[in-house]
Amino acid sequence: MEVFWARGYSGASIAELTAEMGINSPSLYAAFSSKEALFREAVSLYLATATAGTLKALEGDLSTRDSVAAMLLAAAEGCTAPGKPKGCLIVLGAANGGPDTQAMQQHLSDCRKETPRRIRRRLERGVKEGELPDGLDLDGIAAYFSTIINGFSIEARDGATIDALHHIVGHAMLGWDALTAPRAGQ
């Protein structure tokens, strides 16, 4: 997982992957059948472990605003975790590539789409519970915060520290009141 996380799908060689796993190429192919299948397994493991706290922050009893802020903080921490590759495998793992990587690019695109869906569900819950007004652009708000998370990955890969990303979270949350204010005529 960490080889793909650090190098991306195209950049991770079979030699690097087998060396990291402590196996030879025939064993890798016997266990996973292909580099693509191994990548999909690595992505599943990443989602279950490295990013689990990010979207989990949207669950629980925090207010909608505090849930979104906790999600952003968790994402920032995940992108800058000590001893781990910087950034996010889901954002950076197959950002570029030729025709041979299109399936992996699509797989990661599908994974990334889960973030705004989960944010939207939390916003819907906030509306249902009367914490947020009806009529908000929930898709737009979800896309805004999802885009910030995706941006953390690039910033972290370029050397941003956890403090720098926390600073960005603070700025992002300054927009909360404007994004969630009742619209005129409602």
C-alpha positions as CSV (number, residue, x, y, z in Angstrom):
1,M,0.0,0.0,0.0
2,E,2.7,2.5,0.9
3,V,4.7,1.9,-2.3
4,F,1.6,2.8,-4.3
5,W,0.9,5.6,-1.9
6,A,4.3,7.1,-2.4
7,R,4.8,6.3,-6.1
8,G,1.4,6.0,-7.6
9,Y,0.1,3.2,-9.7
10,S,2.4,3.9,-12.7
11,G,5.4,4.7,-10.6
12,A,5.4,1.6,-8.5
13,S,7.4,-1.1,-10.2
14,I,6.8,-4.8,-9.6
15,A,10.4,-5.0,-8.3
16,E,9.6,-2.4,-5.6
17,L,6.3,-4.0,-4.7
18,T,7.8,-7.5,-4.3
19,A,10.8,-6.2,-2.4
20,E,8.5,-4.3,0.0
21,M,6.2,-7.4,0.4
22,G,9.2,-9.8,0.8
23,I,8.0,-12.0,-2.0
24,N,9.0,-12.8,-5.6
25,S,7.1,-11.9,-8.8
26,P,5.6,-15.3,-9.3
27,S,4.2,-15.2,-5.7
28,L,2.8,-11.7,-6.3
29,Y,1.0,-12.9,-9.5
30,A,-0.2,-16.1,-7.8
31,A,-1.7,-14.1,-4.9
32,F,-3.1,-11.1,-6.9
33,S,-3.1,-12.2,-10.5
34,S,-2.0,-8.6,-11.7
35,K,-0.6,-5.3,-10.6
36,E,-4.0,-3.9,-11.1
37,A,-5.6,-6.4,-8.6
38,L,-2.9,-5.7,-6.1
39,F,-3.5,-1.9,-6.5
40,R,-7.2,-2.4,-5.9
41,E,-6.4,-4.4,-2.7
42,A,-4.0,-1.6,-1.6
43,V,-6.7,1.0,-2.2
44,S,-9.2,-1.0,-0.1
45,L,-6.7,-1.3,2.7
46,Y,-5.9,2.4,2.5
47,L,-9.6,3.3,2.7
48,A,-10.1,0.9,5.7
49,T,-7.1,2.2,7.6
50,A,-5.4,5.4,6.6
51,T,-8.5,7.4,5.7
52,A,-11.0,5.8,8.0
53,G,-11.0,8.6,10.5
54,T,-11.6,11.3,7.9
55,L,-15.1,10.3,6.9
56,K,-15.9,8.8,10.3
57,A,-15.7,12.3,11.7
58,L,-19.0,13.0,9.9
59,E,-20.7,10.4,12.1
60,G,-21.5,10.7,15.8
61,D,-23.1,13.5,17.8
62,L,-21.0,16.5,16.9
63,S,-22.8,19.4,15.3
64,T,-22.7,19.5,11.5
65,R,-20.2,22.3,11.6
66,D,-18.0,20.6,14.1
67,S,-18.3,17.3,12.2
68,V,-17.1,19.0,9.0
69,A,-14.2,20.7,10.8
70,A,-13.2,17.4,12.4
71,M,-13.3,15.7,9.0
72,L,-11.0,18.4,7.6
73,L,-8.6,18.1,10.5
74,A,-8.5,14.4,10.2
75,A,-7.8,14.7,6.5
76,A,-5.0,17.2,7.1
77,E,-3.4,14.8,9.7
78,G,-3.7,11.8,7.3
79,C,-1.9,13.7,4.6
80,T,1.0,14.7,6.8
81,A,1.2,11.6,9.1
82,P,4.8,11.0,10.3
83,G,6.5,8.1,8.7
84,K,3.9,7.8,5.9
85,P,3.9,9.0,2.4
86,K,2.7,12.6,2.1
87,G,-0.7,13.3,0.5
88,C,-3.5,10.9,-0.2
89,L,-3.3,7.7,-2.3
90,I,-6.9,8.2,-3.5
91,V,-6.1,11.7,-4.8
92,L,-2.6,11.1,-6.1
93,G,-2.4,7.4,-6.8
94,A,-3.3,7.5,-10.5
95,A,-3.6,11.2,-11.3
96,N,-1.7,10.8,-14.5
97,G,-1.0,8.0,-16.9
98,G,-1.7,6.6,-20.3
99,P,-4.3,4.2,-21.6
100,D,-2.9,1.4,-19.5
101,T,-3.9,3.3,-16.3
102,Q,-7.4,4.4,-17.3
103,A,-9.1,1.7,-15.2
104,M,-7.1,2.7,-12.1
105,Q,-7.8,6.4,-12.8
106,Q,-11.5,5.5,-12.9
107,H,-11.3,3.4,-9.8
108,L,-9.8,6.2,-7.8
109,S,-12.3,8.7,-9.3
110,D,-15.1,6.5,-8.1
111,C,-13.5,6.3,-4.6
112,R,-13.1,10.1,-4.5
113,K,-16.8,10.6,-5.3
114,E,-17.6,9.0,-1.9
115,T,-16.3,12.0,0.0
116,P,-18.8,14.6,-1.3
117,R,-21.6,11.9,-1.0
118,R,-20.8,11.4,2.7
119,I,-20.5,15.1,3.4
120,R,-23.8,15.7,1.7
121,R,-25.4,13.0,3.9
122,R,-24.1,14.7,7.0
123,L,-25.5,18.0,5.7
124,E,-28.8,16.4,5.0
125,R,-28.8,15.1,8.6
126,G,-28.2,18.7,9.8
127,V,-31.2,19.9,7.8
128,K,-33.4,17.1,9.0
129,E,-32.4,17.8,12.6
130,G,-33.2,21.5,12.2
131,E,-29.6,22.6,12.6
132,L,-29.3,23.8,9.0
133,P,-32.0,25.6,7.0
134,D,-33.9,24.0,4.0
135,G,-32.9,25.1,0.5
136,L,-29.2,25.1,0.9
137,D,-27.0,24.0,-2.0
138,L,-25.9,20.8,-0.3
139,D,-24.1,19.5,-3.4
140,G,-22.1,22.8,-3.7
141,I,-21.2,22.8,0.0
142,A,-20.2,19.1,-0.2
143,A,-18.1,19.8,-3.3
144,Y,-16.4,22.8,-1.6
145,F,-15.2,20.8,1.4
146,S,-14.3,17.8,-0.6
147,T,-12.2,20.0,-2.9
148,I,-10.4,21.3,0.2
149,I,-9.6,17.8,1.3
150,N,-8.2,16.9,-2.2
151,G,-6.1,20.1,-2.1
152,F,-4.5,19.0,1.1
153,S,-3.0,16.1,-0.7
154,I,-1.2,18.3,-3.2
155,E,-0.1,20.7,-0.5
156,A,1.2,17.9,1.7
157,R,3.1,16.3,-1.2
158,D,4.6,19.7,-1.9
159,G,5.9,19.9,1.7
160,A,3.1,21.6,3.7
161,T,3.2,20.9,7.4
162,I,0.3,19.8,9.6
163,D,0.3,23.4,11.0
164,A,-0.1,24.8,7.5
165,L,-3.0,22.5,6.8
166,H,-4.6,23.3,10.1
167,H,-4.4,27.0,9.1
168,I,-6.2,26.2,5.9
169,V,-8.9,24.3,7.9
170,G,-9.4,27.5,9.9
171,H,-9.8,29.6,6.8
172,A,-12.1,27.0,5.2
173,M,-14.4,27.1,8.2
174,L,-14.6,30.9,8.1
175,G,-17.0,30.3,5.2
176,W,-19.3,28.0,7.1
177,D,-21.8,30.7,8.1
178,A,-22.1,32.1,4.6
179,L,-22.5,28.7,3.0
180,T,-25.2,27.6,5.5
181,A,-27.1,30.9,5.9
182,P,-30.8,30.8,4.8
183,R,-31.2,32.1,1.3
184,A,-33.3,35.2,0.7
185,G,-36.9,34.5,0.3
186,Q,-36.9,31.4,2.5
